[in-house]
Amino acid sequence: MTSDPIPRTLAPPRAIVTPCVKVCAVDGLTGVCLGCRRTLPEIAGWSRLSDEERAAIMAALPQRPDPMASLMAGQV
């Protein structure tokens, strides 16, 4: 058994900031998650997006309509 002259260590996984609030229910009409307001493509691709792309989506979320508001008002 030979020893490796260069010790190899894996970098710890980098935490990815997410708007997920663990209320995962997608509105069938809009395709938007009722919890985080992301679209299905945004959710599916989240881990592959760059930090800049995720930041842009995060910045846009507060301006998106709140799907829970219309649900609670009985308008859905």
N, CA, C, O and CB atoms as a CASP TS submission, in Angstrom:
PFRMAT TS
TARGET T0000
AUTHOR 0000-0000-0000
METHOD Language model
MODEL 1
PARENT N/A
ATOM      1  N   MET     1       0.850  -1.173   0.000  1.00  0.00           N
ATOM      2  CA  MET     1       0.000   0.000   0.000  1.00  0.00           C
ATOM      3  C   MET     1       0.891   1.231   0.000  1.00  0.00           C
ATOM      4  O   MET     1       1.739   1.383   0.879  1.00  0.00           O
ATOM      5  CB  MET     1      -0.965   0.001   1.219  1.00  0.00           C
ATOM      6  N   THR     2       0.712   2.089  -0.955  1.00  0.00           N
ATOM      7  CA  THR     2       1.526   3.295  -1.035  1.00  0.00           C
ATOM      8  C   THR     2       0.750   4.462  -0.459  1.00  0.00           C
ATOM      9  O   THR     2      -0.476   4.526  -0.547  1.00  0.00           O
ATOM     10  CB  THR     2       1.950   3.586  -2.492  1.00  0.00           C
ATOM     11  N   SER     3       1.487   5.374   0.126  1.00  0.00           N
ATOM     12  CA  SER     3       0.815   6.554   0.680  1.00  0.00           C
ATOM     13  C   SER     3       0.795   7.657  -0.373  1.00  0.00           C
ATOM     14  O   SER     3       1.701   7.765  -1.200  1.00  0.00           O
ATOM     15  CB  SER     3       1.525   7.046   1.983  1.00  0.00           C
ATOM     16  N   ASP     4      -0.222   8.446  -0.327  1.00  0.00           N
ATOM     17  CA  ASP     4      -0.381   9.562  -1.258  1.00  0.00           C
ATOM     18  C   ASP     4       0.495  10.709  -0.762  1.00  0.00           C
ATOM     19  O   ASP     4       0.310  11.172   0.363  1.00  0.00           O
ATOM     20  CB  ASP     4      -1.889  10.004  -1.378  1.00  0.00           C
ATOM     21  N   PRO     5       1.456  11.184  -1.582  1.00  0.00           N
ATOM     22  CA  PRO     5       2.343  12.258  -1.128  1.00  0.00           C
ATOM     23  C   PRO     5       1.616  13.595  -0.955  1.00  0.00           C
ATOM     24  O   PRO     5       2.094  14.472  -0.236  1.00  0.00           O
ATOM     25  CB  PRO     5       3.485  12.427  -2.110  1.00  0.00           C
ATOM     26  N   ILE     6       0.479  13.747  -1.602  1.00  0.00           N
ATOM     27  CA  ILE     6      -0.287  14.990  -1.476  1.00  0.00           C
ATOM     28  C   ILE     6      -1.596  14.666  -0.757  1.00  0.00           C
ATOM     29  O   ILE     6      -2.456  13.982  -1.312  1.00  0.00           O
ATOM     30  CB  ILE     6      -0.558  15.646  -2.885  1.00  0.00           C
ATOM     31  N   PRO     7      -1.748  15.150   0.464  1.00  0.00           N
ATOM     32  CA  PRO     7      -3.009  14.866   1.159  1.00  0.00           C
ATOM     33  C   PRO     7      -4.176  15.530   0.426  1.00  0.00           C
ATOM     34  O   PRO     7      -4.106  16.698   0.043  1.00  0.00           O
ATOM     35  CB  PRO     7      -2.947  15.358   2.631  1.00  0.00           C
ATOM     36  N   ARG     8      -5.217  14.782   0.245  1.00  0.00           N
ATOM     37  CA  ARG     8      -6.383  15.297  -0.474  1.00  0.00           C
ATOM     38  C   ARG     8      -7.556  15.408   0.500  1.00  0.00           C
ATOM     39  O   ARG     8      -7.935  14.454   1.179  1.00  0.00           O
ATOM     40  CB  ARG     8      -6.751  14.376  -1.685  1.00  0.00           C
ATOM     41  N   THR     9      -8.094  16.584   0.531  1.00  0.00           N
ATOM     42  CA  THR     9      -9.269  16.797   1.373  1.00  0.00           C
ATOM     43  C   THR     9     -10.360  17.435   0.529  1.00  0.00           C
ATOM     44  O   THR     9     -10.093  18.226  -0.376  1.00  0.00           O
ATOM     45  CB  THR     9      -8.930  17.685   2.610  1.00  0.00           C
ATOM     46  N   LEU    10     -11.546  17.086   0.837  1.00  0.00           N
ATOM     47  CA  LEU    10     -12.675  17.685   0.145  1.00  0.00           C
ATOM     48  C   LEU    10     -13.092  18.943   0.879  1.00  0.00           C
ATOM     49  O   LEU    10     -13.131  18.987   2.109  1.00  0.00           O
ATOM     50  CB  LEU    10     -13.855  16.695   0.038  1.00  0.00           C
ATOM     51  N   ALA    11     -13.397  19.945   0.112  1.00  0.00           N
ATOM     52  CA  ALA    11     -13.906  21.177   0.725  1.00  0.00           C
ATOM     53  C   ALA    11     -15.302  20.897   1.262  1.00  0.00           C
ATOM     54  O   ALA    11     -16.075  20.163   0.647  1.00  0.00           O
ATOM     55  CB  ALA    11     -13.926  22.367  -0.303  1.00  0.00           C
ATOM     56  N   PRO    12     -15.621  21.480   2.402  1.00  0.00           N
ATOM     57  CA  PRO    12     -16.973  21.266   2.924  1.00  0.00           C
ATOM     58  C   PRO    12     -17.995  21.857   1.961  1.00  0.00           C
ATOM     59  O   PRO    12     -17.722  22.853   1.292  1.00  0.00           O
ATOM     60  CB  PRO    12     -17.129  21.894   4.334  1.00  0.00           C
ATOM     61  N   PRO    13     -19.167  21.243   1.892  1.00  0.00           N
ATOM     62  CA  PRO    13     -20.177  21.789   0.982  1.00  0.00           C
ATOM     63  C   PRO    13     -20.539  23.218   1.362  1.00  0.00           C
ATOM     64  O   PRO    13     -20.612  23.567   2.540  1.00  0.00           O
ATOM     65  CB  PRO    13     -21.433  20.912   0.985  1.00  0.00           C
ATOM     66  N   ARG    14     -20.762  24.026   0.349  1.00  0.00           N
ATOM     67  CA  ARG    14     -21.109  25.430   0.557  1.00  0.00           C
ATOM     68  C   ARG    14     -22.613  25.526   0.752  1.00  0.00           C
ATOM     69  O   ARG    14     -23.388  24.955  -0.016  1.00  0.00           O
ATOM     70  CB  ARG    14     -20.641  26.319  -0.640  1.00  0.00           C
ATOM     71  N   ALA    15     -23.013  26.245   1.774  1.00  0.00           N
ATOM     72  CA  ALA    15     -24.441  26.429   2.025  1.00  0.00           C
ATOM     73  C   ALA    15     -25.032  27.322   0.939  1.00  0.00           C
ATOM     74  O   ALA    15     -24.431  28.323   0.546  1.00  0.00           O
ATOM     75  CB  ALA    15     -24.687  27.040   3.436  1.00  0.00           C
ATOM     76  N   ILE    16     -26.202  26.951   0.467  1.00  0.00           N
ATOM     77  CA  ILE    16     -26.890  27.742  -0.545  1.00  0.00           C
ATOM     78  C   ILE    16     -28.093  28.391   0.117  1.00  0.00           C
ATOM     79  O   ILE    16     -28.957  27.708   0.666  1.00  0.00           O
ATOM     80  CB  ILE    16     -27.320  26.865  -1.771  1.00  0.00           C
ATOM     81  N   VAL    17     -28.141  29.702   0.061  1.00  0.00           N
ATOM     82  CA  VAL    17     -29.267  30.434   0.628  1.00  0.00           C
ATOM     83  C   VAL    17     -30.495  30.138  -0.216  1.00  0.00           C
ATOM     84  O   VAL    17     -30.430  30.124  -1.446  1.00  0.00           O
ATOM     85  CB  VAL    17     -28.980  31.968   0.689  1.00  0.00           C
ATOM     86  N   THR    18     -31.604  29.905   0.449  1.00  0.00           N
ATOM     87  CA  THR    18     -32.842  29.587  -0.249  1.00  0.00           C
ATOM     88  C   THR    18     -34.016  30.296   0.417  1.00  0.00           C
ATOM     89  O   THR    18     -34.011  30.494   1.632  1.00  0.00           O
ATOM     90  CB  THR    18     -33.076  28.065  -0.275  1.00  0.00           C
ATOM     91  N   PRO    19     -35.015  30.676  -0.363  1.00  0.00           N
ATOM     92  CA  PRO    19     -36.199  31.301   0.223  1.00  0.00           C
ATOM     93  C   PRO    19     -37.211  30.270   0.724  1.00  0.00           C
ATOM     94  O   PRO    19     -38.283  30.644   1.202  1.00  0.00           O
ATOM     95  CB  PRO    19     -36.859  32.213  -0.794  1.00  0.00           C
ATOM     96  N   CYS    20     -36.891  28.997   0.622  1.00  0.00           N
ATOM     97  CA  CYS    20     -37.822  27.943   1.009  1.00  0.00           C
ATOM     98  C   CYS    20     -38.230  28.097   2.473  1.00  0.00           C
ATOM     99  O   CYS    20     -37.389  28.281   3.353  1.00  0.00           O
ATOM    100  CB  CYS    20     -37.197  26.558   0.772  1.00  0.00           C
ATOM    101  N   VAL    21     -39.542  28.018   2.712  1.00  0.00           N
ATOM    102  CA  VAL    21     -40.068  28.109   4.078  1.00  0.00           C
ATOM    103  C   VAL    21     -40.746  26.800   4.477  1.00  0.00           C
ATOM    104  O   VAL    21     -41.500  26.757   5.449  1.00  0.00           O
ATOM    105  CB  VAL    21     -41.064  29.287   4.202  1.00  0.00           C
ATOM    106  N   LYS    22     -40.476  25.735   3.721  1.00  0.00           N
ATOM    107  CA  LYS    22     -41.004  24.392   3.985  1.00  0.00           C
ATOM    108  C   LYS    22     -42.525  24.328   3.891  1.00  0.00           C
ATOM    109  O   LYS    22     -43.158  23.512   4.561  1.00  0.00           O
ATOM    110  CB  LYS    22     -40.564  23.927   5.356  1.00  0.00           C
ATOM    111  N   VAL    23     -43.111  25.189   3.062  1.00  0.00           N
ATOM    112  CA  VAL    23     -44.538  25.137   2.740  1.00  0.00           C
ATOM    113  C   VAL    23     -44.585  24.909   1.234  1.00  0.00           C
ATOM    114  O   VAL    23     -44.851  25.828   0.459  1.00  0.00           O
ATOM    115  CB  VAL    23     -45.327  26.474   3.184  1.00  0.00           C
ATOM    116  N   CYS    24     -44.324  23.683   0.843  1.00  0.00           N
ATOM    117  CA  CYS    24     -44.164  23.373  -0.576  1.00  0.00           C
ATOM    118  C   CYS    24     -45.483  22.910  -1.178  1.00  0.00           C
ATOM    119  O   CYS    24     -45.865  21.744  -1.069  1.00  0.00           O
ATOM    120  CB  CYS    24     -43.085  22.301  -0.775  1.00  0.00           C
ATOM    121  N   ALA    25     -46.154  23.835  -1.803  1.00  0.00           N
ATOM    122  CA  ALA    25     -47.397  23.545  -2.510  1.00  0.00           C
ATOM    123  C   ALA    25     -47.454  24.480  -3.704  1.00  0.00           C
ATOM    124  O   ALA    25     -47.441  25.702  -3.554  1.00  0.00           O
ATOM    125  CB  ALA    25     -48.661  23.716  -1.579  1.00  0.00           C
ATOM    126  N   VAL    26     -47.516  23.897  -4.883  1.00  0.00           N
ATOM    127  CA  VAL    26     -47.492  24.705  -6.098  1.00  0.00           C
ATOM    128  C   VAL    26     -48.911  24.918  -6.602  1.00  0.00           C
ATOM    129  O   VAL    26     -49.679  23.968  -6.754  1.00  0.00           O
ATOM    130  CB  VAL    26     -46.624  24.036  -7.187  1.00  0.00           C
ATOM    131  N   ASP    27     -49.244  26.167  -6.857  1.00  0.00           N
ATOM    132  CA  ASP    27     -50.545  26.535  -7.407  1.00  0.00           C
ATOM    133  C   ASP    27     -50.630  25.984  -8.828  1.00  0.00           C
ATOM    134  O   ASP    27     -49.781  26.280  -9.668  1.00  0.00           O
ATOM    135  CB  ASP    27     -50.757  28.091  -7.388  1.00  0.00           C
ATOM    136  N   GLY    28     -51.651  25.190  -9.087  1.00  0.00           N
ATOM    137  CA  GLY    28     -51.804  24.576 -10.398  1.00  0.00           C
ATOM    138  C   GLY    28     -52.067  25.565 -11.513  1.00  0.00           C
ATOM    139  O   GLY    28     -51.754  25.289 -12.671  1.00  0.00           O
ATOM    140  N   LEU    29     -52.634  26.705 -11.188  1.00  0.00           N
ATOM    141  CA  LEU    29     -52.928  27.709 -12.214  1.00  0.00           C
ATOM    142  C   LEU    29     -51.716  28.557 -12.571  1.00  0.00           C
ATOM    143  O   LEU    29     -51.467  28.837 -13.744  1.00  0.00           O
ATOM    144  CB  LEU    29     -54.050  28.607 -11.749  1.00  0.00           C
ATOM    145  N   THR    30     -50.970  28.961 -11.561  1.00  0.00           N
ATOM    146  CA  THR    30     -49.850  29.879 -11.802  1.00  0.00           C
ATOM    147  C   THR    30     -48.497  29.184 -11.865  1.00  0.00           C
ATOM    148  O   THR    30     -47.553  29.732 -12.435  1.00  0.00           O
ATOM    149  CB  THR    30     -49.815  30.926 -10.727  1.00  0.00           C
ATOM    150  N   GLY    31     -48.380  27.981 -11.289  1.00  0.00           N
ATOM    151  CA  GLY    31     -47.096  27.296 -11.234  1.00  0.00           C
ATOM    152  C   GLY    31     -46.147  27.903 -10.228  1.00  0.00           C
ATOM    153  O   GLY    31     -44.938  27.684 -10.301  1.00  0.00           O
ATOM    154  N   VAL    32     -46.689  28.673  -9.275  1.00  0.00           N
ATOM    155  CA  VAL    32     -45.881  29.348  -8.264  1.00  0.00           C
ATOM    156  C   VAL    32     -46.071  28.642  -6.922  1.00  0.00           C
ATOM    157  O   VAL    32     -47.190  28.284  -6.554  1.00  0.00           O
ATOM    158  CB  VAL    32     -46.262  30.858  -8.157  1.00  0.00           C
ATOM    159  N   CYS    33     -44.977  28.446  -6.200  1.00  0.00           N
ATOM    160  CA  CYS    33     -45.044  27.836  -4.874  1.00  0.00           C
ATOM    161  C   CYS    33     -45.747  28.786  -3.913  1.00  0.00           C
ATOM    162  O   CYS    33     -45.425  29.973  -3.858  1.00  0.00           O
ATOM    163  CB  CYS    33     -43.627  27.481  -4.352  1.00  0.00           C
ATOM    164  N   LEU    34     -46.703  28.264  -3.160  1.00  0.00           N
ATOM    165  CA  LEU    34     -47.446  29.078  -2.205  1.00  0.00           C
ATOM    166  C   LEU    34     -46.576  29.526  -1.035  1.00  0.00           C
ATOM    167  O   LEU    34     -46.878  30.529  -0.388  1.00  0.00           O
ATOM    168  CB  LEU    34     -48.645  28.308  -1.687  1.00  0.00           C
ATOM    169  N   GLY    35     -45.504  28.798  -0.758  1.00  0.00           N
ATOM    170  CA  GLY    35     -44.642  29.153   0.360  1.00  0.00           C
ATOM    171  C   GLY    35     -43.574  30.173   0.023  1.00  0.00           C
ATOM    172  O   GLY    35     -43.421  31.172   0.727  1.00  0.00           O
ATOM    173  N   CYS    36     -42.833  29.930  -1.048  1.00  0.00           N
ATOM    174  CA  CYS    36     -41.670  30.785  -1.340  1.00  0.00           C
ATOM    175  C   CYS    36     -41.851  31.702  -2.548  1.00  0.00           C
ATOM    176  O   CYS    36     -41.021  32.579  -2.788  1.00  0.00           O
ATOM    177  CB  CYS    36     -40.466  29.925  -1.566  1.00  0.00           C
ATOM    178  N   ARG    37     -42.916  31.510  -3.300  1.00  0.00           N
ATOM    179  CA  ARG    37     -43.234  32.330  -4.479  1.00  0.00           C
ATOM    180  C   ARG    37     -42.322  32.085  -5.676  1.00  0.00           C
ATOM    181  O   ARG    37     -42.338  32.860  -6.633  1.00  0.00           O
ATOM    182  CB  ARG    37     -43.167  33.777  -4.110  1.00  0.00           C
ATOM    183  N   ARG    38     -41.528  31.016  -5.633  1.00  0.00           N
ATOM    184  CA  ARG    38     -40.709  30.692  -6.801  1.00  0.00           C
ATOM    185  C   ARG    38     -41.526  29.845  -7.771  1.00  0.00           C
ATOM    186  O   ARG    38     -42.488  29.181  -7.384  1.00  0.00           O
ATOM    187  CB  ARG    38     -39.408  29.947  -6.382  1.00  0.00           C
ATOM    188  N   THR    39     -41.120  29.882  -9.046  1.00  0.00           N
ATOM    189  CA  THR    39     -41.751  29.043 -10.054  1.00  0.00           C
ATOM    190  C   THR    39     -41.122  27.652 -10.007  1.00  0.00           C
ATOM    191  O   THR    39     -40.052  27.467  -9.426  1.00  0.00           O
ATOM    192  CB  THR    39     -41.609  29.670 -11.472  1.00  0.00           C
ATOM    193  N   LEU    40     -41.787  26.686 -10.616  1.00  0.00           N
ATOM    194  CA  LEU    40     -41.220  25.337 -10.654  1.00  0.00           C
ATOM    195  C   LEU    40     -39.839  25.301 -11.310  1.00  0.00           C
ATOM    196  O   LEU    40     -38.945  24.640 -10.780  1.00  0.00           O
ATOM    197  CB  LEU    40     -42.159  24.404 -11.395  1.00  0.00           C
ATOM    198  N   PRO    41     -39.624  25.987 -12.448  1.00  0.00           N
ATOM    199  CA  PRO    41     -38.269  25.975 -13.021  1.00  0.00           C
ATOM    200  C   PRO    41     -37.225  26.595 -12.081  1.00  0.00           C
ATOM    201  O   PRO    41     -36.086  26.131 -12.032  1.00  0.00           O
ATOM    202  CB  PRO    41     -38.264  26.724 -14.351  1.00  0.00           C
ATOM    203  N   GLU    42     -37.607  27.634 -11.342  1.00  0.00           N
ATOM    204  CA  GLU    42     -36.665  28.245 -10.390  1.00  0.00           C
ATOM    205  C   GLU    42     -36.331  27.273  -9.268  1.00  0.00           C
ATOM    206  O   GLU    42     -35.174  27.162  -8.864  1.00  0.00           O
ATOM    207  CB  GLU    42     -37.250  29.549  -9.804  1.00  0.00           C
ATOM    208  N   ILE    43     -37.338  26.571  -8.765  1.00  0.00           N
ATOM    209  CA  ILE    43     -37.111  25.604  -7.689  1.00  0.00           C
ATOM    210  C   ILE    43     -36.235  24.460  -8.191  1.00  0.00           C
ATOM    211  O   ILE    43     -35.264  24.081  -7.536  1.00  0.00           O
ATOM    212  CB  ILE    43     -38.457  25.057  -7.147  1.00  0.00           C
ATOM    213  N   ALA    44     -36.581  23.912  -9.356  1.00  0.00           N
ATOM    214  CA  ALA    44     -35.847  22.764  -9.898  1.00  0.00           C
ATOM    215  C   ALA    44     -34.388  23.096 -10.200  1.00  0.00           C
ATOM    216  O   ALA    44     -33.512  22.251 -10.015  1.00  0.00           O
ATOM    217  CB  ALA    44     -36.526  22.266 -11.161  1.00  0.00           C
ATOM    218  N   GLY    45     -34.121  24.304 -10.658  1.00  0.00           N
ATOM    219  CA  GLY    45     -32.760  24.663 -11.035  1.00  0.00           C
ATOM    220  C   GLY    45     -31.967  25.384  -9.973  1.00  0.00           C
ATOM    221  O   GLY    45     -30.827  25.777 -10.223  1.00  0.00           O
ATOM    222  N   TRP    46     -32.537  25.572  -8.783  1.00  0.00           N
ATOM    223  CA  TRP    46     -31.939  26.412  -7.746  1.00  0.00           C
ATOM    224  C   TRP    46     -30.483  26.058  -7.447  1.00  0.00           C
ATOM    225  O   TRP    46     -29.637  26.948  -7.370  1.00  0.00           O
ATOM    226  CB  TRP    46     -32.746  26.304  -6.482  1.00  0.00           C
ATOM    227  N   SER    47     -30.186  24.785  -7.280  1.00  0.00           N
ATOM    228  CA  SER    47     -28.819  24.399  -6.897  1.00  0.00           C
ATOM    229  C   SER    47     -27.819  24.588  -8.035  1.00  0.00           C
ATOM    230  O   SER    47     -26.612  24.619  -7.795  1.00  0.00           O
ATOM    231  CB  SER    47     -28.796  22.947  -6.440  1.00  0.00           C
ATOM    232  N   ARG    48     -28.304  24.714  -9.263  1.00  0.00           N
ATOM    233  CA  ARG    48     -27.404  24.903 -10.406  1.00  0.00           C
ATOM    234  C   ARG    48     -27.228  26.369 -10.787  1.00  0.00           C
ATOM    235  O   ARG    48     -26.382  26.690 -11.622  1.00  0.00           O
ATOM    236  CB  ARG    48     -27.923  24.136 -11.599  1.00  0.00           C
ATOM    237  N   LEU    49     -28.008  27.258 -10.191  1.00  0.00           N
ATOM    238  CA  LEU    49     -27.902  28.682 -10.508  1.00  0.00           C
ATOM    239  C   LEU    49     -26.661  29.287  -9.858  1.00  0.00           C
ATOM    240  O   LEU    49     -26.177  28.799  -8.837  1.00  0.00           O
ATOM    241  CB  LEU    49     -29.163  29.433 -10.046  1.00  0.00           C
ATOM    242  N   SER    50     -26.164  30.338 -10.459  1.00  0.00           N
ATOM    243  CA  SER    50     -25.032  31.052  -9.858  1.00  0.00           C
ATOM    244  C   SER    50     -25.535  31.860  -8.662  1.00  0.00           C
ATOM    245  O   SER    50     -26.737  32.071  -8.503  1.00  0.00           O
ATOM    246  CB  SER    50     -24.331  31.986 -10.907  1.00  0.00           C
ATOM    247  N   ASP    51     -24.613  32.302  -7.837  1.00  0.00           N
ATOM    248  CA  ASP    51     -24.988  33.143  -6.696  1.00  0.00           C
ATOM    249  C   ASP    51     -25.724  34.392  -7.172  1.00  0.00           C
ATOM    250  O   ASP    51     -26.677  34.842  -6.537  1.00  0.00           O
ATOM    251  CB  ASP    51     -23.740  33.540  -5.879  1.00  0.00           C
ATOM    252  N   GLU    52     -25.272  34.944  -8.294  1.00  0.00           N
ATOM    253  CA  GLU    52     -25.893  36.158  -8.829  1.00  0.00           C
ATOM    254  C   GLU    52     -27.319  35.889  -9.303  1.00  0.00           C
ATOM    255  O   GLU    52     -28.216  36.699  -9.072  1.00  0.00           O
ATOM    256  CB  GLU    52     -25.054  36.720  -9.983  1.00  0.00           C
ATOM    257  N   GLU    53     -27.526  34.755  -9.963  1.00  0.00           N
ATOM    258  CA  GLU    53     -28.875  34.404 -10.435  1.00  0.00           C
ATOM    259  C   GLU    53     -29.825  34.179  -9.261  1.00  0.00           C
ATOM    260  O   GLU    53     -30.972  34.627  -9.287  1.00  0.00           O
ATOM    261  CB  GLU    53     -28.825  33.143 -11.320  1.00  0.00           C
ATOM    262  N   ARG    54     -29.340  33.482  -8.232  1.00  0.00           N
ATOM    263  CA  ARG    54     -30.182  33.263  -7.038  1.00  0.00           C
ATOM    264  C   ARG    54     -30.489  34.589  -6.353  1.00  0.00           C
ATOM    265  O   ARG    54     -31.614  34.809  -5.905  1.00  0.00           O
ATOM    266  CB  ARG    54     -29.485  32.298  -6.040  1.00  0.00           C
ATOM    267  N   ALA    55     -29.500  35.474  -6.267  1.00  0.00           N
ATOM    268  CA  ALA    55     -29.716  36.778  -5.629  1.00  0.00           C
ATOM    269  C   ALA    55     -30.764  37.589  -6.388  1.00  0.00           C
ATOM    270  O   ALA    55     -31.581  38.274  -5.772  1.00  0.00           O
ATOM    271  CB  ALA    55     -28.395  37.566  -5.551  1.00  0.00           C
ATOM    272  N   ALA    56     -30.748  37.517  -7.716  1.00  0.00           N
ATOM    273  CA  ALA    56     -31.729  38.256  -8.518  1.00  0.00           C
ATOM    274  C   ALA    56     -33.140  37.730  -8.266  1.00  0.00           C
ATOM    275  O   ALA    56     -34.085  38.512  -8.161  1.00  0.00           O
ATOM    276  CB  ALA    56     -31.387  38.157 -10.017  1.00  0.00           C
ATOM    277  N   ILE    57     -33.282  36.423  -8.172  1.00  0.00           N
ATOM    278  CA  ILE    57     -34.600  35.843  -7.888  1.00  0.00           C
ATOM    279  C   ILE    57     -35.040  36.230  -6.486  1.00  0.00           C
ATOM    280  O   ILE    57     -36.190  36.618  -6.280  1.00  0.00           O
ATOM    281  CB  ILE    57     -34.573  34.301  -8.038  1.00  0.00           C
ATOM    282  N   MET    58     -34.137  36.126  -5.523  1.00  0.00           N
ATOM    283  CA  MET    58     -34.475  36.485  -4.136  1.00  0.00           C
ATOM    284  C   MET    58     -34.926  37.942  -4.055  1.00  0.00           C
ATOM    285  O   MET    58     -35.860  38.262  -3.320  1.00  0.00           O
ATOM    286  CB  MET    58     -33.264  36.250  -3.199  1.00  0.00           C
ATOM    287  N   ALA    59     -34.271  38.820  -4.801  1.00  0.00           N
ATOM    288  CA  ALA    59     -34.631  40.240  -4.780  1.00  0.00           C
ATOM    289  C   ALA    59     -36.006  40.469  -5.396  1.00  0.00           C
ATOM    290  O   ALA    59     -36.715  41.393  -4.996  1.00  0.00           O
ATOM    291  CB  ALA    59     -33.580  41.069  -5.526  1.00  0.00           C
ATOM    292  N   ALA    60     -36.389  39.644  -6.359  1.00  0.00           N
ATOM    293  CA  ALA    60     -37.677  39.812  -7.040  1.00  0.00           C
ATOM    294  C   ALA    60     -38.848  39.230  -6.249  1.00  0.00           C
ATOM    295  O   ALA    60     -39.990  39.634  -6.467  1.00  0.00           O
ATOM    296  CB  ALA    60     -37.623  39.164  -8.405  1.00  0.00           C
ATOM    297  N   LEU    61     -38.595  38.307  -5.349  1.00  0.00           N
ATOM    298  CA  LEU    61     -39.685  37.614  -4.646  1.00  0.00           C
ATOM    299  C   LEU    61     -40.632  38.543  -3.884  1.00  0.00           C
ATOM    300  O   LEU    61     -41.843  38.340  -3.965  1.00  0.00           O
ATOM    301  CB  LEU    61     -39.105  36.622  -3.685  1.00  0.00           C
ATOM    302  N   PRO    62     -40.153  39.545  -3.154  1.00  0.00           N
ATOM    303  CA  PRO    62     -41.092  40.403  -2.415  1.00  0.00           C
ATOM    304  C   PRO    62     -42.067  41.166  -3.309  1.00  0.00           C
ATOM    305  O   PRO    62     -43.149  41.543  -2.859  1.00  0.00           O
ATOM    306  CB  PRO    62     -40.322  41.388  -1.581  1.00  0.00           C
ATOM    307  N   GLN    63     -41.699  41.396  -4.563  1.00  0.00           N
ATOM    308  CA  GLN    63     -42.585  42.121  -5.471  1.00  0.00           C
ATOM    309  C   GLN    63     -43.616  41.209  -6.134  1.00  0.00           C
ATOM    310  O   GLN    63     -44.568  41.694  -6.745  1.00  0.00           O
ATOM    311  CB  GLN    63     -41.768  42.824  -6.536  1.00  0.00           C
ATOM    312  N   ARG    64     -43.436  39.909  -6.020  1.00  0.00           N
ATOM    313  CA  ARG    64     -44.384  38.975  -6.628  1.00  0.00           C
ATOM    314  C   ARG    64     -45.660  38.923  -5.791  1.00  0.00           C
ATOM    315  O   ARG    64     -45.615  39.064  -4.569  1.00  0.00           O
ATOM    316  CB  ARG    64     -43.759  37.558  -6.758  1.00  0.00           C
ATOM    317  N   PRO    65     -46.798  38.722  -6.456  1.00  0.00           N
ATOM    318  CA  PRO    65     -48.055  38.612  -5.702  1.00  0.00           C
ATOM    319  C   PRO    65     -47.986  37.459  -4.706  1.00  0.00           C
ATOM    320  O   PRO    65     -47.385  36.422  -4.986  1.00  0.00           O
ATOM    321  CB  PRO    65     -49.249  38.415  -6.662  1.00  0.00           C
ATOM    322  N   ASP    66     -48.599  37.646  -3.558  1.00  0.00           N
ATOM    323  CA  ASP    66     -48.631  36.614  -2.526  1.00  0.00           C
ATOM    324  C   ASP    66     -49.743  35.626  -2.861  1.00  0.00           C
ATOM    325  O   ASP    66     -50.918  35.963  -2.721  1.00  0.00           O
ATOM    326  CB  ASP    66     -48.844  37.236  -1.108  1.00  0.00           C
ATOM    327  N   PRO    67     -49.402  34.414  -3.301  1.00  0.00           N
ATOM    328  CA  PRO    67     -50.443  33.458  -3.669  1.00  0.00           C
ATOM    329  C   PRO    67     -51.293  33.031  -2.478  1.00  0.00           C
ATOM    330  O   PRO    67     -52.440  32.619  -2.654  1.00  0.00           O
ATOM    331  CB  PRO    67     -49.820  32.242  -4.309  1.00  0.00           C
ATOM    332  N   MET    68     -50.750  33.123  -1.279  1.00  0.00           N
ATOM    333  CA  MET    68     -51.520  32.747  -0.085  1.00  0.00           C
ATOM    334  C   MET    68     -52.609  33.767   0.213  1.00  0.00           C
ATOM    335  O   MET    68     -53.645  33.405   0.770  1.00  0.00           O
ATOM    336  CB  MET    68     -50.593  32.605   1.128  1.00  0.00           C
ATOM    337  N   ALA    69     -52.404  35.022  -0.138  1.00  0.00           N
ATOM    338  CA  ALA    69     -53.396  36.059   0.149  1.00  0.00           C
ATOM    339  C   ALA    69     -54.700  35.771  -0.579  1.00  0.00           C
ATOM    340  O   ALA    69     -55.774  35.855   0.017  1.00  0.00           O
ATOM    341  CB  ALA    69     -52.864  37.442  -0.249  1.00  0.00           C
ATOM    342  N   SER    70     -54.618  35.431  -1.867  1.00  0.00           N
ATOM    343  CA  SER    70     -55.847  35.138  -2.600  1.00  0.00           C
ATOM    344  C   SER    70     -56.461  33.827  -2.140  1.00  0.00           C
ATOM    345  O   SER    70     -57.683  33.681  -2.152  1.00  0.00           O
ATOM    346  CB  SER    70     -55.574  35.088  -4.100  1.00  0.00           C
ATOM    347  N   LEU    71     -55.638  32.874  -1.737  1.00  0.00           N
ATOM    348  CA  LEU    71     -56.149  31.608  -1.220  1.00  0.00           C
ATOM    349  C   LEU    71     -56.924  31.837   0.070  1.00  0.00           C
ATOM    350  O   LEU    71     -58.013  31.293   0.252  1.00  0.00           O
ATOM    351  CB  LEU    71     -54.999  30.613  -0.983  1.00  0.00           C
ATOM    352  N   MET    72     -56.361  32.643   0.965  1.00  0.00           N
ATOM    353  CA  MET    72     -57.013  32.920   2.249  1.00  0.00           C
ATOM    354  C   MET    72     -58.286  33.744   2.062  1.00  0.00           C
ATOM    355  O   MET    72     -59.206  33.654   2.876  1.00  0.00           O
ATOM    356  CB  MET    72     -56.048  33.657   3.188  1.00  0.00           C
ATOM    357  N   ALA    73     -58.346  34.539   1.005  1.00  0.00           N
ATOM    358  CA  ALA    73     -59.528  35.358   0.738  1.00  0.00           C
ATOM    359  C   ALA    73     -60.600  34.562  -0.004  1.00  0.00           C
ATOM    360  O   ALA    73     -61.682  35.080  -0.280  1.00  0.00           O
ATOM    361  CB  ALA    73     -59.142  36.599  -0.072  1.00  0.00           C
ATOM    362  N   GLY    74     -60.297  33.299  -0.327  1.00  0.00           N
ATOM    363  CA  GLY    74     -61.264  32.462  -1.013  1.00  0.00           C
ATOM    364  C   GLY    74     -61.428  32.795  -2.476  1.00  0.00           C
ATOM    365  O   GLY    74     -62.467  32.501  -3.068  1.00  0.00           O
ATOM    366  N   GLN    75     -60.416  33.404  -3.068  1.00  0.00           N
ATOM    367  CA  GLN    75     -60.509  33.822  -4.460  1.00  0.00           C
ATOM    368  C   GLN    75     -59.889  32.817  -5.415  1.00  0.00           C
ATOM    369  O   GLN    75     -59.896  33.034  -6.627  1.00  0.00           O
ATOM    370  CB  GLN    75     -59.849  35.156  -4.638  1.00  0.00           C
ATOM    371  N   VAL    76     -59.364  31.742  -4.902  1.00  0.00           N
ATOM    372  CA  VAL    76     -58.719  30.760  -5.777  1.00  0.00           C
ATOM    373  C   VAL    76     -59.682  29.652  -6.074  1.00  0.00           C
ATOM    374  O   VAL    76     -59.341  28.715  -6.796  1.00  0.00           O
ATOM    375  CB  VAL    76     -57.437  30.199  -5.146  1.00  0.00           C
TER
END
